[in-house]
Amino acid sequence: MKNKKMKRVMILGIIVVALSLFLYLLSRGEDASIYYGEIEPDSYDVYATVPGIIDELLVREGEKIQAEQVVMSLDASSAAILQEKAELADQIALENVDKSVSPVREEERNIQNSSISQLISQRNAMSDSILGAKSLYEQSLSSSEALKTAYELQQSNYDKMLVLFETGAVSRQDLDVARLALVNSKSAYDSARLKSDKAQSDINSLINQRTGLDAQISAAEEQLKSMNAGYDEPDQRIAALNSEMIALDAQLAKINADKYEIKALNGGVVESINYAKGEYVSTGAPVISLYNPKKTLVKIYIHEKDLTKISLGMEMEFKLEVEKDIKLKGMVKRIATEPMFTPVNVVMSEDRERLVYLVELELTMTDQVRPGMLISTDFGELE
């Protein structure tokens, strides 16, 4: 009786173990067809195209922005000045073009003649000043020569007094009087020489100014000749081409000034702001990172046996791991052509050492899911 009970227990145990093993193997096969991945946002950076100091931050982290929205401004004071100069140069060039094709008015000729007359008057006055300066120089030179002679006499007198003092023929007081006379004489001579040098320097400066006036007079007379003759066709073409070139410079200055307002080329959500107000950014620096909440990706790593179940453009269903009732669609965008060893960061319960293939899918997002959430898809449902 006891043996029969033991046999029944053993048979029951074997049945339980077999059933457990069957259920385990069954569950293993199902799990092997499930692949996991994290929702990844479609991210990109906004770059600075010019260097500068950040003047103002116009967005916050987590804020949703539109395409072409200004997200940051740099100090553009120098760029604004350059732009203004370029615009003024453009206006002047346009005026010159109009002037080149328009007849010169009599008033303009009269103004030019008046300017030439004023320059000539200034030159004549400068010549008179040069003559006066030369006269003063001659006087100072004559005075300097006289003081030089007096100084040499005082030097000779002092030398004699020194010899007499050493022999006891004159007193210390007599020698001191001679030394004082020598010092005063030298001081007067040095002062006269400085005046002579200054007078010569003034003459040279006046001559240079007169030379400059001569050049201005020549240029003004040539301009008057051109005004009387009018612009010929080559001069008109040169004026027009110069205006076009300066207009391009003005456009370039405006484009450069606009670059100090950094814009996001695409819309999205601000993920991170990489610089603070007052910091310096260099050309090409990624100042802000964005992601597109409506365009997300998921990467899964599948076994070779499942490759035949998918194709590019195919739509697949995913479940949110924290709430499996929430489902979303994904379209296959890329299937790797070569296998790889399973990356360490991939969620997989077994056999990490096996070769897998990378598959990238673009997800159709809903308001209930966020980047970073774990999702799964069951390839067993594709059979």
BAMAR-90547 format. One record per residue (C-alpha): x, y, z; residue number from 1. Coordinates in nm, 4 decimals, always signed. Each point is the difference from the previous one (the first is absolute). Example, Ala and Ser with C-alpha at 12.3 -4.5 7.8 and 13.67 -1.06 7.14 Angstrom:
{{+1.2300 -0.4500 +0.7800} 1}
{{+0.1370 +0.3440 -0.0660} 2}
END
This chain:
{{+0.0000 +0.0000 +0.0000} 1}
{{+0.2771 +0.2283 +0.0932} 2}
{{+0.1865 -0.0798 -0.3280} 3}
{{-0.3079 +0.0803 -0.2044} 4}
{{-0.0261 +0.3401 +0.1663} 5}
{{+0.3670 +0.0682 -0.0671} 6}
{{-0.0432 -0.0921 -0.3665} 7}
{{-0.2957 +0.2343 -0.0294} 8}
{{+0.1973 +0.2842 +0.1572} 9}
{{+0.2937 -0.0613 -0.2317} 10}
{{-0.2230 -0.0127 -0.3067} 11}
{{-0.1745 +0.3193 +0.1103} 12}
{{+0.3393 +0.1680 +0.0543} 13}
{{+0.1204 -0.1028 -0.3440} 14}
{{-0.3179 +0.1373 -0.1548} 15}
{{+0.0432 +0.3332 +0.1857} 16}
{{+0.3662 +0.0297 -0.1055} 17}
{{-0.0824 -0.0863 -0.3607} 18}
{{-0.2850 +0.2505 -0.0061} 19}
{{+0.2211 +0.2688 +0.1537} 20}
{{+0.2733 -0.0698 -0.2536} 21}
{{-0.2522 +0.0150 -0.2834} 22}
{{-0.1372 +0.3313 +0.1214} 23}
{{+0.3535 +0.1378 +0.0447} 24}
{{+0.1030 -0.1017 -0.3507} 25}
{{-0.3221 +0.1411 -0.1351} 26}
{{+0.0599 +0.3296 +0.1754} 27}
{{+0.3609 +0.0079 -0.1212} 28}
{{-0.1105 -0.0327 -0.3594} 29}
{{-0.2476 +0.2843 +0.0390} 30}
{{+0.2489 +0.2294 +0.1755} 31}
{{+0.2611 -0.0647 -0.2679} 32}
{{-0.2297 +0.1616 -0.2551} 33}
{{-0.0465 +0.3188 +0.2056} 34}
{{+0.2438 +0.2872 -0.0575} 35}
{{+0.0410 +0.3125 +0.2079} 36}
{{+0.1244 +0.3494 -0.0679} 37}
{{-0.0032 +0.3514 +0.1441} 38}
{{-0.1807 +0.2831 -0.1730} 39}
{{+0.2649 +0.2382 -0.1325} 40}
{{-0.0788 +0.3567 -0.1079} 41}
{{+0.1087 +0.1416 -0.3343} 42}
{{+0.2530 +0.2500 +0.1402} 43}
{{+0.2106 +0.2696 -0.1600} 44}
{{+0.2101 +0.2971 +0.1093} 45}
{{-0.0273 +0.3704 -0.0792} 46}
{{+0.3415 +0.1432 -0.0854} 47}
{{+0.1501 +0.3493 +0.0203} 48}
{{+0.1207 +0.1133 -0.3434} 49}
{{+0.1937 +0.2999 +0.1351} 50}
{{+0.2043 +0.0453 +0.3183} 51}
{{-0.1174 +0.2326 +0.2747} 52}
{{-0.1229 +0.0573 +0.3545} 53}
{{-0.3529 -0.1147 +0.0832} 54}
{{-0.2184 +0.3059 +0.0516} 55}
{{-0.3340 -0.1697 +0.0651} 56}
{{-0.1505 -0.3494 +0.0314} 57}
{{-0.3474 -0.0055 -0.1538} 58}
{{-0.1140 -0.3570 +0.0788} 59}
{{-0.0153 -0.2322 +0.3010} 60}
{{+0.0669 -0.3707 +0.0360} 61}
{{-0.3160 -0.1983 -0.0699} 62}
{{-0.1502 +0.2821 -0.2086} 63}
{{-0.1530 -0.0867 -0.3367} 64}
{{+0.1278 +0.2263 -0.2780} 65}
{{-0.0817 +0.0555 -0.3667} 66}
{{+0.2224 -0.0239 -0.3064} 67}
{{+0.1998 +0.3204 -0.0677} 68}
{{-0.0595 +0.1210 +0.3567} 69}
{{+0.2799 +0.2070 +0.1548} 70}
{{+0.1321 -0.1931 +0.3000} 71}
{{+0.3024 +0.2097 +0.0975} 72}
{{+0.1521 +0.3376 -0.0862} 73}
{{+0.3670 +0.0992 +0.0061} 74}
{{+0.1468 +0.3450 +0.0558} 75}
{{-0.0181 +0.1521 -0.3505} 76}
{{+0.1146 +0.3576 +0.0684} 77}
{{+0.3051 -0.0209 -0.2269} 78}
{{-0.1963 -0.1807 -0.2718} 79}
{{-0.2689 +0.2703 +0.0124} 80}
{{+0.2608 +0.2725 -0.0530} 81}
{{+0.1492 -0.1878 -0.2948} 82}
{{-0.3460 -0.0448 -0.1482} 83}
{{-0.0772 +0.3709 +0.0368} 84}
{{+0.3299 +0.0935 -0.1653} 85}
{{-0.0734 -0.2374 -0.2876} 86}
{{-0.3482 +0.1491 -0.0468} 87}
{{+0.1423 +0.3542 -0.0052} 88}
{{+0.2629 -0.1049 -0.2535} 89}
{{-0.2795 -0.1515 -0.2104} 90}
{{-0.1920 +0.3291 +0.0071} 91}
{{+0.3111 +0.1941 -0.1014} 92}
{{+0.0644 -0.2420 -0.2865} 93}
{{-0.3577 +0.0433 -0.1249} 94}
{{+0.0410 +0.3777 +0.0132} 95}
{{+0.3188 -0.0299 -0.2045} 96}
{{-0.1838 -0.2086 -0.2599} 97}
{{-0.2713 +0.2656 -0.0286} 98}
{{+0.2657 +0.2647 -0.0198} 99}
{{+0.1872 -0.1840 -0.2761} 100}
{{-0.3017 +0.0048 -0.2326} 101}
{{-0.1255 +0.3486 +0.0916} 102}
{{+0.1375 +0.3277 -0.1367} 103}
{{+0.1974 +0.2096 +0.2451} 104}
{{-0.1942 +0.3016 +0.1193} 105}
{{+0.1436 +0.3489 -0.0102} 106}
{{-0.0359 +0.0261 +0.3766} 107}
{{+0.2313 -0.2991 +0.0418} 108}
{{+0.2613 +0.1600 -0.2253} 109}
{{-0.0202 +0.3215 +0.2004} 110}
{{+0.0391 -0.1936 +0.3257} 111}
{{+0.3032 -0.1812 -0.1397} 112}
{{+0.1576 +0.3269 -0.1206} 113}
{{-0.0633 +0.1530 +0.3415} 114}
{{+0.1668 -0.2980 +0.1686} 115}
{{+0.3043 +0.0361 -0.2250} 116}
{{+0.0212 +0.3722 +0.0767} 117}
{{-0.0128 -0.0696 +0.3734} 118}
{{+0.2747 -0.2590 -0.0310} 119}
{{+0.2171 +0.2416 -0.1957} 120}
{{-0.0583 +0.2696 +0.2648} 121}
{{+0.1013 -0.2458 +0.2702} 122}
{{+0.3111 -0.0911 -0.1970} 123}
{{+0.0973 +0.3666 -0.0415} 124}
{{-0.0544 +0.0611 +0.3717} 125}
{{+0.2122 -0.3060 +0.0707} 126}
{{+0.2781 +0.1364 -0.2206} 127}
{{-0.0094 +0.3280 +0.1939} 128}
{{+0.0184 -0.1952 +0.3252} 129}
{{+0.3025 -0.1866 -0.1317} 130}
{{+0.1737 +0.3287 -0.0852} 131}
{{-0.0770 +0.1320 +0.3499} 132}
{{+0.1291 -0.3196 +0.1578} 133}
{{+0.3196 +0.0201 -0.2045} 134}
{{+0.0514 +0.3600 +0.1138} 135}
{{-0.0409 -0.1044 +0.3638} 136}
{{+0.2387 -0.2871 -0.0599} 137}
{{+0.2651 +0.2344 -0.1417} 138}
{{-0.0401 +0.2290 +0.3012} 139}
{{+0.0244 -0.2866 +0.2475} 140}
{{+0.2995 -0.1378 -0.1879} 141}
{{+0.1751 +0.3398 +0.0158} 142}
{{-0.0814 +0.0303 +0.3706} 143}
{{+0.1258 -0.3522 +0.0562} 144}
{{+0.3319 +0.0775 -0.1681} 145}
{{+0.0448 +0.3139 +0.2141} 146}
{{-0.0780 -0.1923 +0.3180} 147}
{{+0.2382 -0.2730 -0.1079} 148}
{{+0.2793 +0.2566 -0.0317} 149}
{{-0.0874 +0.1420 +0.3426} 150}
{{+0.0006 -0.3492 +0.1473} 151}
{{+0.3425 -0.0759 -0.1455} 152}
{{+0.1346 +0.3280 +0.1472} 153}
{{-0.1422 -0.0869 +0.3416} 154}
{{+0.1541 -0.3467 -0.0243} 155}
{{+0.3386 +0.1533 -0.0802} 156}
{{-0.0348 +0.2525 +0.2839} 157}
{{-0.0903 -0.2761 +0.2459} 158}
{{+0.2986 -0.2097 -0.1041} 159}
{{+0.2299 +0.2978 +0.0648} 160}
{{-0.1602 +0.0756 +0.3369} 161}
{{+0.0443 -0.3637 +0.0999} 162}
{{+0.3752 +0.0181 -0.0701} 163}
{{+0.0306 +0.3253 +0.1942} 164}
{{-0.1990 -0.1475 +0.2896} 165}
{{+0.2273 -0.3007 +0.0168} 166}
{{+0.3046 +0.2344 +0.0199} 167}
{{-0.1711 +0.2161 +0.2646} 168}
{{-0.0266 +0.3065 -0.2227} 169}
{{-0.3802 +0.0219 +0.0339} 170}
{{-0.2450 -0.0890 +0.2740} 171}
{{-0.2640 -0.2772 +0.0120} 172}
{{-0.2676 +0.2649 -0.0424} 173}
{{+0.1539 +0.1202 -0.3275} 174}
{{+0.0064 -0.3609 -0.1260} 175}
{{-0.3670 -0.0535 +0.0999} 176}
{{-0.1029 +0.3161 -0.1848} 177}
{{+0.1752 -0.1278 -0.3148} 178}
{{-0.1654 -0.3441 +0.0358} 179}
{{-0.3476 +0.1575 +0.0379} 180}
{{+0.0554 +0.2130 -0.3087} 181}
{{+0.1050 -0.3138 -0.1910} 182}
{{-0.3113 -0.1938 +0.1119} 183}
{{-0.2353 +0.2862 -0.0928} 184}
{{+0.1683 +0.0403 -0.3364} 185}
{{-0.0313 -0.3710 -0.0797} 186}
{{-0.3674 -0.0015 +0.1045} 187}
{{-0.0744 +0.2936 -0.2308} 188}
{{+0.1872 -0.1691 -0.2859} 189}
{{-0.1849 -0.3304 +0.0478} 190}
{{-0.3356 +0.1796 +0.0072} 191}
{{+0.0836 +0.1822 -0.3228} 192}
{{+0.0957 -0.3273 -0.1676} 193}
{{-0.3330 -0.1574 +0.1027} 194}
{{-0.1869 +0.2961 -0.1463} 195}
{{+0.1927 -0.0379 -0.3242} 196}
{{-0.0788 -0.3707 -0.0179} 197}
{{-0.3688 +0.0652 +0.0689} 198}
{{-0.0115 +0.2692 -0.2666} 199}
{{+0.1513 -0.2445 -0.2506} 200}
{{-0.2544 -0.2658 +0.1003} 201}
{{-0.2847 +0.2497 -0.0446} 202}
{{+0.1288 +0.0828 -0.3473} 203}
{{+0.0081 -0.3671 -0.0986} 204}
{{-0.3542 -0.0537 +0.1331} 205}
{{-0.1324 +0.3003 -0.1915} 206}
{{+0.1700 -0.1193 -0.3184} 207}
{{-0.1639 -0.3423 +0.0387} 208}
{{-0.3391 +0.1634 +0.0485} 209}
{{+0.0528 +0.2110 -0.3108} 210}
{{+0.0910 -0.3156 -0.1934} 211}
{{-0.3260 -0.1550 +0.1158} 212}
{{-0.1918 +0.3067 -0.1151} 213}
{{+0.1745 -0.0206 -0.3381} 214}
{{-0.1227 -0.3596 -0.0325} 215}
{{-0.3556 +0.1014 +0.0952} 216}
{{+0.0062 +0.2838 -0.2527} 217}
{{+0.1189 -0.2350 -0.2746} 218}
{{-0.2701 -0.2543 +0.0845} 219}
{{-0.2697 +0.2687 +0.0116} 220}
{{+0.1118 +0.1406 -0.3357} 221}
{{-0.0071 -0.3496 -0.1542} 222}
{{-0.3477 -0.0524 +0.1419} 223}
{{-0.1104 +0.3303 -0.1512} 224}
{{+0.1345 -0.1121 -0.3376} 225}
{{-0.1980 -0.3238 +0.0321} 226}
{{-0.3113 +0.1948 +0.0948} 227}
{{+0.0384 +0.2233 -0.3029} 228}
{{+0.0690 -0.2959 -0.2279} 229}
{{-0.2667 -0.2247 +0.1563} 230}
{{+0.0205 -0.3761 +0.0650} 231}
{{+0.0871 -0.2076 -0.3041} 232}
{{-0.1427 -0.3488 -0.0560} 233}
{{+0.2894 -0.1897 +0.1660} 234}
{{-0.0326 +0.2191 +0.3105} 235}
{{-0.3741 -0.0612 +0.0081} 236}
{{+0.0523 -0.3766 -0.0227} 237}
{{+0.2611 +0.0158 +0.2752} 238}
{{-0.2409 +0.1948 +0.2232} 239}
{{-0.2770 -0.2531 -0.0666} 240}
{{+0.2241 -0.3019 +0.0667} 241}
{{+0.1357 +0.1618 +0.3152} 242}
{{-0.3574 +0.0561 +0.1182} 243}
{{-0.0851 -0.3671 -0.0599} 244}
{{+0.3092 -0.1120 +0.1897} 245}
{{-0.0786 +0.2247 +0.2971} 246}
{{-0.3632 -0.1192 -0.0035} 247}
{{+0.1275 -0.3577 +0.0336} 248}
{{+0.2167 +0.1118 +0.2929} 249}
{{-0.3106 +0.1493 +0.1629} 250}
{{-0.1917 -0.3260 -0.0496} 251}
{{+0.2900 -0.1971 +0.1446} 252}
{{+0.0155 +0.2334 +0.3019} 253}
{{-0.3741 -0.0510 +0.0597} 254}
{{+0.0326 -0.3788 -0.0287} 255}
{{+0.2886 +0.0080 +0.2468} 256}
{{-0.1956 +0.2199 +0.2428} 257}
{{-0.3009 -0.2343 -0.0205} 258}
{{+0.2220 -0.2907 +0.1058} 259}
{{+0.0283 +0.1554 +0.3471} 260}
{{-0.3618 -0.1084 +0.0497} 261}
{{+0.0291 -0.3791 +0.0214} 262}
{{-0.3036 -0.1794 -0.1434} 263}
{{-0.1184 -0.3593 +0.0189} 264}
{{-0.0431 -0.1236 -0.3560} 265}
{{-0.2563 -0.2590 +0.1135} 266}
{{-0.2606 -0.0008 +0.2727} 267}
{{+0.0123 -0.2207 +0.3068} 268}
{{+0.0350 -0.0098 +0.3769} 269}
{{+0.3054 +0.1516 +0.1705} 270}
{{+0.1862 -0.2893 +0.1575} 271}
{{+0.3004 +0.1917 +0.1355} 272}
{{+0.1560 +0.3472 -0.0115} 273}
{{+0.3754 -0.0362 -0.0123} 274}
{{+0.1077 +0.3596 +0.0777} 275}
{{-0.1013 +0.2785 +0.2390} 276}
{{-0.0483 +0.3712 -0.0532} 277}
{{+0.3320 +0.1845 -0.0158} 278}
{{+0.1997 -0.3031 -0.1121} 279}
{{+0.2072 +0.0040 -0.3182} 280}
{{-0.0901 -0.2413 -0.2788} 281}
{{+0.2207 -0.0819 -0.2952} 282}
{{-0.1029 -0.0676 -0.3577} 283}
{{-0.1526 -0.3451 -0.0331} 284}
{{-0.0764 -0.0403 +0.3717} 285}
{{-0.3218 -0.1988 +0.0723} 286}
{{-0.1881 +0.2514 +0.2157} 287}
{{-0.3356 -0.1774 +0.0388} 288}
{{-0.1167 -0.3607 -0.0409} 289}
{{-0.3537 -0.0748 -0.1237} 290}
{{-0.2077 -0.3090 -0.0608} 291}
{{-0.3082 -0.0587 -0.2115} 292}
{{-0.2741 -0.1462 +0.2238} 293}
{{-0.1996 -0.1104 -0.3054} 294}
{{+0.2847 -0.1932 -0.1570} 295}
{{+0.1598 -0.2695 +0.2121} 296}
{{+0.1988 -0.3150 -0.0698} 297}
{{+0.0466 -0.3366 +0.1613} 298}
{{+0.2903 -0.2395 -0.0547} 299}
{{-0.0483 -0.3721 +0.0483} 300}
{{+0.2492 -0.2807 -0.0495} 301}
{{-0.1576 -0.3123 -0.1480} 302}
{{+0.1251 -0.3518 -0.0628} 303}
{{+0.0727 -0.1280 -0.3473} 304}
{{-0.3012 -0.2318 +0.0082} 305}
{{-0.2292 +0.3046 +0.0161} 306}
{{+0.1552 +0.1904 -0.2920} 307}
{{-0.2346 -0.1594 -0.2509} 308}
{{-0.3021 +0.1335 +0.1877} 309}
{{+0.0697 +0.3691 -0.0655} 310}
{{+0.0730 +0.2320 -0.2933} 311}
{{+0.0653 +0.3714 -0.0565} 312}
{{-0.3161 +0.2078 +0.0277} 313}
{{-0.1782 -0.2694 +0.1965} 314}
{{-0.2222 +0.1156 +0.2867} 315}
{{+0.0348 -0.1682 +0.3396} 316}
{{-0.1842 +0.0297 +0.3299} 317}
{{+0.1700 +0.0823 +0.3319} 318}
{{-0.1251 -0.0086 +0.3575} 319}
{{+0.0985 +0.2303 +0.2817} 320}
{{+0.1593 -0.2130 +0.2731} 321}
{{-0.1398 +0.2022 +0.2895} 322}
{{-0.3502 -0.0069 -0.1495} 323}
{{-0.0432 -0.2807 -0.2507} 324}
{{-0.3433 +0.1260 -0.1056} 325}
{{+0.1723 +0.2989 -0.1611} 326}
{{+0.1087 -0.0914 -0.3503} 327}
{{+0.1807 +0.1895 -0.2730} 328}
{{+0.1042 -0.0616 -0.3568} 329}
{{+0.3513 -0.0116 -0.1405} 330}
{{+0.1221 -0.0061 -0.3600} 331}
{{+0.3216 -0.1826 -0.0903} 332}
{{+0.2509 +0.2549 -0.1315} 333}
{{+0.3218 -0.1991 +0.0097} 334}
{{+0.1094 -0.3631 +0.0216} 335}
{{+0.3695 -0.0650 +0.0592} 336}
{{+0.1706 -0.2108 -0.2671} 337}
{{+0.2625 -0.1401 +0.2357} 338}
{{-0.0458 -0.1654 +0.3394} 339}
{{+0.1571 +0.1178 +0.3234} 340}
{{+0.0420 -0.1275 +0.3506} 341}
{{-0.2856 +0.1114 +0.2206} 342}
{{+0.0839 +0.3430 +0.1498} 343}
{{+0.0235 +0.0082 +0.3791} 344}
{{-0.2718 +0.2641 +0.0343} 345}
{{-0.2630 -0.2073 -0.1824} 346}
{{-0.2814 -0.1427 +0.2141} 347}
{{+0.0032 -0.3785 -0.0598} 348}
{{-0.0502 -0.2734 +0.2547} 349}
{{+0.2270 -0.2668 -0.1490} 350}
{{+0.2934 -0.0848 -0.2227} 351}
{{+0.1571 +0.3470 -0.0300} 352}
{{+0.2956 -0.1509 -0.1817} 353}
{{-0.2086 -0.0966 -0.3043} 354}
{{+0.0227 +0.1959 -0.3263} 355}
{{-0.2836 +0.2398 -0.0737} 356}
{{-0.1040 +0.2482 -0.2698} 357}
{{-0.0801 +0.3645 +0.0650} 358}
{{-0.3444 +0.1164 -0.1111} 359}
{{-0.1033 +0.3669 +0.0220} 360}
{{-0.3662 +0.1011 -0.0041} 361}
{{-0.1670 +0.3403 -0.0079} 362}
{{-0.2821 +0.0190 +0.2524} 363}
{{-0.3360 +0.1684 -0.0231} 364}
{{-0.0178 +0.1749 +0.3373} 365}
{{-0.2974 +0.0612 +0.2249} 366}
{{-0.0407 +0.2429 +0.2893} 367}
{{+0.0310 -0.2865 +0.2496} 368}
{{+0.3594 -0.0976 -0.0785} 369}
{{+0.3293 +0.1810 +0.0462} 370}
{{+0.3584 -0.0480 -0.1179} 371}
{{+0.1908 -0.2417 +0.2223} 372}
{{-0.2940 -0.2322 +0.0657} 373}
{{+0.0459 -0.3726 -0.0584} 374}
{{-0.2135 -0.1647 -0.2691} 375}
{{-0.0182 -0.3511 -0.1416} 376}
{{-0.1177 -0.1818 -0.3104} 377}
{{-0.0841 -0.3675 -0.0407} 378}
{{+0.1322 -0.1591 -0.3198} 379}
{{-0.2040 -0.3075 +0.0855} 380}
{{-0.3085 +0.1927 -0.1073} 381}
{{+0.1509 +0.0487 -0.3474} 382}
{{-0.0106 -0.3710 -0.0807} 383}
END
